[in-house]
Amino acid sequence: MSDATAVGTEVGRETRPADVRVWDPLVRIFHWTLVGGFLVAYVSGDEWDRLHINIGYGIAALIAVRLVWGVVGTRHARFSDFVYRPSRVLAYLRDTMAFRARRYIGHNPAGGAMVVALLTMIAIICGTGYMMTTNAYWGVEWVEEAHEIAVNATLVLIVAHVAGVLVASWEHGENLVRAMVTGRKRAE
């Protein structure tokens, strides 16, 4: 079945709306692996150095794969599909606050901005984390502070991301968490 092919099924007297494939397996595996990796890295940060460092390398590899996939991947995985001008992101957020935001099959403008922000912050965390393992930057206070600030900023972004997913799910009557598990969303 192609992305454009949709299937509607009758359940009793109700017809379930057709759905389409949106998130490919690589995007979904990346997303949930990053969620788990970030959680393990956060919990292990002060207690289990070797685990923390190894998870950090794994997360750095995930980010590298996602950056490549953002250029060559499937339609809704590409940055060109969901990176918008700041004015469009702000307009979308205004519409969301008024509960009149347009529904998008892929990432909406705020979701796209969140993807970019999270990828950027996690790349900073990985970069400063790596720096802290080198002779040149081991024990350098500004590197450790930058790492900690980036982690805390990422936690704020994660809370905003989850809130945005919940608001968009409610506003548009769809379960975006399930969509990130199944890869499918209701057709337009």
C-alpha positions as CSV (number, residue, x, y, z in Angstrom):
1,M,0.0,0.0,0.0
2,S,1.5,3.4,-0.9
3,D,1.6,6.5,1.3
4,A,-1.3,7.9,-0.7
5,T,-3.4,4.7,-0.3
6,A,-5.8,4.9,2.6
7,V,-8.0,2.3,4.0
8,G,-11.4,3.0,5.6
9,T,-13.1,0.3,7.5
10,E,-16.6,-0.1,8.8
11,V,-16.8,-0.9,12.5
12,G,-20.5,-1.5,13.4
13,R,-22.2,1.5,11.9
14,E,-19.3,3.9,12.3
15,T,-16.7,4.2,9.6
16,R,-13.1,4.6,10.8
17,P,-11.3,7.3,8.9
18,A,-8.6,6.2,6.4
19,D,-5.0,6.5,7.5
20,V,-1.7,7.0,5.8
21,R,1.9,6.1,6.5
22,V,3.8,9.1,7.9
23,W,6.7,8.0,10.1
24,D,9.1,5.5,8.6
25,P,10.7,2.8,10.8
26,L,14.0,4.7,11.0
27,V,12.3,7.8,12.4
28,R,10.3,5.8,14.9
29,I,13.3,3.7,16.1
30,F,15.4,6.8,16.3
31,H,12.8,8.6,18.4
32,W,12.2,5.9,20.9
33,T,15.9,4.9,21.1
34,L,16.8,8.5,21.8
35,V,14.1,8.8,24.5
36,G,15.5,5.7,26.2
37,G,19.1,6.7,25.7
38,F,18.6,10.2,27.1
39,L,16.8,8.8,30.1
40,V,19.6,6.3,30.8
41,A,22.3,9.0,30.3
42,Y,20.5,11.4,32.6
43,V,20.1,8.8,35.4
44,S,23.6,7.5,35.0
45,G,25.3,10.9,34.9
46,D,26.7,11.1,38.4
47,E,26.9,7.4,39.3
48,W,28.0,5.2,36.4
49,D,30.6,7.0,34.3
50,R,31.4,4.2,31.8
51,L,27.6,3.6,31.1
52,H,27.0,7.4,30.8
53,I,29.9,7.8,28.3
54,N,28.9,4.8,26.2
55,I,25.3,5.9,26.0
56,G,26.6,9.4,25.0
57,Y,28.5,7.9,22.1
58,G,25.4,5.9,21.1
59,I,23.3,9.1,21.2
60,A,25.9,11.0,19.1
61,A,25.7,8.2,16.5
62,L,21.9,8.4,16.6
63,I,22.1,12.2,16.0
64,A,24.5,11.7,13.1
65,V,22.2,9.1,11.5
66,R,19.1,11.4,11.9
67,L,21.0,14.3,10.4
68,V,21.7,12.2,7.3
69,W,18.2,10.9,7.2
70,G,16.9,14.4,7.5
71,V,18.4,15.1,4.1
72,V,18.0,11.8,2.2
73,G,15.2,10.1,4.1
74,T,11.5,9.6,3.3
75,R,9.2,12.6,2.7
76,H,8.2,13.4,6.3
77,A,11.6,12.6,7.7
78,R,13.3,15.3,5.6
79,F,14.1,18.7,7.1
80,S,12.7,20.3,4.0
81,D,9.3,18.9,4.9
82,F,9.1,20.4,8.4
83,V,11.6,23.3,8.9
84,Y,9.7,26.6,8.6
85,R,10.5,30.3,9.0
86,P,10.3,31.6,12.5
87,S,7.3,33.8,11.5
88,R,5.4,30.7,10.5
89,V,6.2,28.9,13.7
90,L,5.0,31.9,15.7
91,A,1.8,32.1,13.7
92,Y,1.2,28.4,14.2
93,L,1.7,28.8,18.0
94,R,-0.8,31.7,18.0
95,D,-3.3,29.6,16.2
96,T,-2.7,26.7,18.6
97,M,-3.5,29.0,21.6
98,A,-6.7,30.0,19.9
99,F,-7.5,26.3,19.1
100,R,-7.6,26.9,15.4
101,A,-4.3,25.6,14.3
102,R,-4.1,23.8,10.9
103,R,-3.5,20.0,11.1
104,Y,-0.4,18.7,9.4
105,I,0.2,15.1,8.3
106,G,4.0,15.4,9.1
107,H,5.5,17.7,11.8
108,N,3.6,21.0,12.2
109,P,5.8,24.1,12.3
110,A,6.1,24.1,16.1
111,G,7.0,20.4,16.0
112,G,9.6,21.0,13.3
113,A,11.1,23.8,15.4
114,M,11.2,21.4,18.4
115,V,13.0,18.7,16.3
116,V,15.7,21.2,15.3
117,A,16.0,22.6,18.9
118,L,16.3,19.1,20.4
119,L,18.8,17.9,17.8
120,T,20.8,21.0,18.4
121,M,20.8,20.7,22.2
122,I,21.5,17.0,22.2
123,A,24.4,17.6,19.8
124,I,25.8,20.2,22.2
125,I,25.4,17.8,25.1
126,C,27.3,15.1,23.1
127,G,30.0,17.6,22.1
128,T,30.6,18.9,25.6
129,G,30.4,15.4,27.0
130,Y,33.1,14.2,24.6
131,M,35.2,17.3,25.4
132,M,35.1,16.4,29.1
133,T,36.7,13.0,28.3
134,T,39.7,14.6,26.6
135,N,43.0,15.7,28.1
136,A,42.6,19.2,26.7
137,Y,39.2,19.8,28.4
138,W,39.1,17.4,31.3
139,G,38.2,19.4,34.4
140,V,37.6,22.7,32.5
141,E,34.8,24.4,34.3
142,W,33.1,26.1,31.4
143,V,32.8,22.8,29.5
144,E,31.2,21.1,32.4
145,E,28.9,24.1,33.0
146,A,27.9,24.2,29.2
147,H,27.2,20.4,29.4
148,E,24.9,20.8,32.5
149,I,23.2,23.9,31.0
150,A,22.5,22.0,27.8
151,V,21.1,19.1,29.7
152,N,18.8,21.3,31.8
153,A,17.7,23.2,28.6
154,T,16.9,19.9,27.0
155,L,14.8,18.8,29.9
156,V,12.8,22.1,29.5
157,L,12.4,21.3,25.7
158,I,11.3,17.8,26.5
159,V,8.5,19.0,28.8
160,A,7.5,21.6,26.1
161,H,7.6,18.8,23.4
162,V,5.4,16.5,25.5
163,A,2.9,19.3,26.2
164,G,2.8,20.2,22.5
165,V,2.1,16.6,21.5
166,L,-0.7,16.5,24.1
167,V,-2.2,19.8,22.9
168,A,-2.0,18.9,19.2
169,S,-3.4,15.4,19.9
170,W,-6.4,16.9,21.7
171,E,-6.9,19.8,19.3
172,H,-6.9,17.5,16.2
173,G,-8.5,14.5,17.8
174,E,-5.7,12.1,17.1
175,N,-3.2,10.2,19.2
176,L,0.3,11.4,18.1
177,V,2.1,9.1,20.5
178,R,0.4,6.1,18.9
179,A,1.4,7.6,15.5
180,M,5.0,7.6,16.5
181,V,4.7,4.0,17.5
182,T,2.7,2.7,14.4
183,G,3.9,5.2,11.9
184,R,0.4,6.0,10.8
185,K,-1.9,9.0,11.1
186,R,-5.5,9.7,10.0
187,A,-5.6,10.9,6.4
188,E,-6.5,14.5,5.7
